[in-house]
Amino acid sequence: MSAQTCMKAFAQAPADQNFASYIDQISPDCACEPYQVSPHCGESVAPTEILARLVMDPTHIHDDDQGTRLKSSFLNVAATAGASCLRYGRATELEYQLTAQRILAENPTNPDGTPRKVCGVVKIPVEKIRAEQIVIHQSTVAMIRAFCVYATGTEDRPNHADVVMNGVRRLTRSKQNRAAASLTKHFERQIISVQQFIKTADLTAWA
């Protein structure tokens, strides 16, 4: 793969539930990860970076005896449309606010008609994402990287990134879900509330 090939391929990627399968096909084993894949961001995501992903109530959270935690399905979308994140320390307040606004504009209410809201943010170290592995062949216990991280900046959110499941076309749905749950487990109780995050971005209008 070359930087030019990757840039062209990502420009043609479908903005729907087929995104991860498409990326897995044109960028097998995270081949495009080292390259710039968007004209709106100048460099790929470094291993030392941290990603911030908005946590939606009640879509992403569950209450138990120990308090509030992320549902194991928090990152399931990495196997379909890609898990949308922002590059912490680089993204502006406006980028966080645009992200919240768009998430709620697309799906403003819960099944019971109550409004959805932003309940916080989770910070995810990129090195943790890239270290996660999954068994691709049970008989030989062959392991592959479970996730790729791409800098998928847009014109108004140049510090946008996507976490995309690697090898997704070769994985059963149950394996996809287990991979997402395994990564989520590392930070399932590390939800930063909207009030705690306010020095980085004020999201109270969507909370």
Secondary structure, 3 states (H helix, E strand, C coil): CCHHHHHHHHHCCCCCCCHHHHHHHHCHHHCCCCCCCCCCCCCCCCCCCEEEEEEEECCCEEEECCEEEECCCCCHHHHCCCEEEEECCCCCHHHHHHHHHHHHHHCCECCCCCECEEEEEEEEEHHHHHHCEEEEECCCCEEEECEEEEECCCCCCCCEEEEEECCHHHCCHHHHHHHHHHHHHCCCCCCEECCCCCCCCCCHHHC
